[in-house]
């Protein structure tokens, strides 16, 4: 069935390449955008600084001549006390000769001119048609206490006043420049000379600073008042602090504090939801500061437009790249579908399925050669597998026959001696493989003696089974001559050890029971000791003399043991496949578990006892396949024969 989530190589390859290129392009464009933005900001800072310097220079070009005029005239006033009429003439001359000067005053200290009295402050100012001269000082206008007089007098230096609007007079924005002058002889203060300068030109000059489409410049005074602003409502009506309060802009408030401190900076600021790049600096010689604002949206507009163009170009390029790559990959990998179809046919048994024709000497050609080699190898493997299957089936058949022969060698009729009610015997053998190496046997050597044996041949499978068959055959031959267990075992050992090139051996327990007396003579050749089950007593192992297994040393003299079976004694014999049975956790069944199980079932007859033990072992193993044969033999002696 076709996988609904199938994705072709070309699709995956295109996806991977486009993804990689996209990430790469994004990183490159991101770096380009960041670098360009930084470059624009740096250039704007330089531009703002240049615009500010140019504007300051233009302002200085207007105000510096005014400062020079007053400095020159105050020097004249310090040299000698001019006639009163000459003072009026001087003020008129200053106004008439300087278009930006609206008014000029020379205010003297009290009684400087005795004839003029306490006040003498000639003042000339410009009207629409002429220049008018008046006397300022009187009881209603005590100029000594005015800022334009007090501040330079106290500071002992020239002073530019805060701009102000001359209502009822010139009706325009003015600022006053005041310079103190002194008597040359004793340096005592003689008065203050002032000029009132119109600032109408200032607004025009600042508004001429073109900054993109909506950027602008503004000037604030020493207390933050807007002296120049593109919005006329701001001029002399708002301060930068009141505007910051209106817009709830703490950042703008901090900028205003830095500006009135005369600091210079370039930073970002948001004003009424519009982001700006702001540059501000102080005007030299004055307590004013100029600010220049660049709208970020306009400032980076060209960059954003270029960024969009680049993105669109990259999208088109990636789309074109995807189409080209997909076509190239499809052309290069079209044969893979034919290989897939050939693989399916091969899987169904068509080992001569047609492979695609490959002309290019590349990996696809190598794939074809490998696939052709695979077809050849599979055919060879199938032939070998078929032959191996035939041979295995033949071997399995032979093993089944061998098992049948093996099982035919051991007694399977129970009860075996119906004419001897004083003895009850049952045995069972479960090979771990088709044929195994365990054995048991029992037979009467005469009417009064029962010979029984249990053994375990080293190894597994056919060799162990053959060695077991030889052992049983020799045993039957030797034991039928009414010999003692010791003699039987010694002769059996010599026969098995001779010409034993495979070094096989067998552990074995052989006993001969006198059916009348219950006397049991036995030899244990390296086998597990039998377990005696006696009424009223816990199960216990029969004390046996230690001997080596049969088939190891041909001249070894095996020691014999003897014991007396009482009425209703049960003797249990087993191979190590019982106590060494493993469960899935590789735990052993163990002799301890066997003893407990025997104690729980010791009152049962031999067949029931063996069935209970096998059930206990199988429950413990929990389905785990065993690696060793399991053989059990139980013999119950009921006492002397009743005639």
Phi, psi and omega in degrees: 000136181289133180286125182293341181262016182298133176230126183291162179299319181298319180295314181293320180294316177299316180300315182295315181294315180297320178297314180298312180297322179298313179298317180298314180296320179298318179296317181295313180295321178300315179295318178298316181297315181297315181295317180296319179297316178297319181295317178297318179297317179297317179294321179295323178297318177295319179297316180298317179298320180294317179298319180296316180297320179296317180295317178299320179296318179295320178295319180296325179297335178273316188275330182299317177300324178297317180296319181295321180300311182295323179296321180291316183288325179293329175297321178294319181292335179280337183289316182204162179272108183290157173299150184303317181296326179294331179293316177300316181300321181296316181295321179295321182297320180297317182291317185292327186268359182226111186295332181276351180270122181269326181206157179218135180228145171235106185255123184262161174295156181306136174062023174296318173254108186301318184291333182276347176089205187292320183252133169208107183214080177299136182221126177244136181220159186268134172249186181295331187241343186200183175250127183249139178244136180218169174259124184278317191287135172193183183295333180273347180222082180275092188295341180302336184257006178279152182301320184295341177260313186294315188295307179294328178296317181285317182284341180062040179201170179291159187207131171264127182280165171296141177301151180210159180260122185273081179285137179081349178251252180283346180053047178208169181282127184231162167220149185246132176253121185242136179229124177283149174225158191226159176289131186294327186291310186238007178059024176281147180302133180249333178164189181230132174253133183230156169227140175262120185252130176287141179250015178300321179295332183296316180297318179296319182295315182290322180291342178285348178286106183268121182234098183054220182266318185236011176285163181203169176239154179211156178235136176241152179274187185295337178256012177091002180290137178288116176270327179220136180196143180298335176267112185301333182293340180281327189295119177064003179251336181228152171251164177297334180282320178293324178293320177297324179292318179299319184265004180053051186243093181292330180295318179293325178297317179295323178296317178300320178296321178292325182292317181288346174274358177082020182278161177239135181199161174228121185204171176269147178207147177250124180235116180050053175065017176241130181273133180232155163258122189245133173237133177220151179202162182274150174274123184297138178082357181224159178269031180256159176225145178250141178234138180235126185244128176251118175295124183297324181300318179283326182297320182256012184299314181295323178295316180296319179297316178297322180297317179295318178300316180297317179299313179298320180296320180293319178300315179296317180296317179295319179297316179295319179298319180298316181297314182296314181297318181298319180293318180296314182294319178300319180295323182282332186249010181299330180290342181297324178297322178292323175297320180297318179294320178295324179296320178297317179296320178297320179296331179275359177109359178271089185278002176245027179301137184293131177261152181294154178277124181243124181259329182285139178271079183219197183296329179295321177296319177298322178296318179298314180298319179295321181292319178296319177297321179298317179301316180296315182294322179296318178301316179294320180295320180297318178298315179294321180295319178298317179295318180295324179295318178298315181294320180295318178298322178296317180294319179297322177296317179295322179293323177296319177296317179298320179297316180298320178295317181299310181296334177287342181281337183259148181296140180226005181263121181228138357289142187282334185230076182296339180275358179236081184294343180285356180230132175234129186220140176212144180216156179210141180232126176239102180289147178285333177238192181302316174230148184231186184248001177282157177209153167215157179198157176202143181194158177272126175279334171201190184291342185245357184232131178249125175258128177225150186211148172220139183210167182219113180278143177294144179086182183225171172077207187299314180302315180296322180295318179295318179296323178296318181295319178297316181300315182295318181297315179296321181300313180299322182293315184284319189286340183283008182251025176052047178262167176284158177304323180297315181294318180300313183292319180299315180293320179296321180295316179298320181293319182286326184283336180285136180055033178268073184292335181274358179056040176273156180213170180218130170275143189204141171241125180234130178228147174237117185257128173278113187292339181274316187262340184083004178289135182237115172262138186209160171227132177250112181260076176069019183260168175297137180293139176298160180246128182265126177250109183238139183302134177082000181230150176288156178301143178215150179285141177290129178292118184240154175279134182286126175227164178276163176295162178283144176096004183263300180241116186294331184261010181292135180261109184281137179273147182250146176241167180214145175208167181243123176273132177268170181299134179071013172290144179239126180251124184248124178242148184202162173259170184290354174294343178279299185287343179256015174296141185246148170264186184292343177267009179063028172272145180273147176298320171076155178294328180297314178296322179299317180297318180296317180294321178295320180295322180291336187238017188290343180277353183279159177286167186307315182295315179294322180298312180296320177300319180294319180294316179298319179297321179295317180295316181296323178296319179294317182293333175054046176085356180291132181290130183271151182259359182225151178295150176240120181230135182226145176216128179237133182231123179248126181255124184260359179116191184296151182293135179264123182262000000 
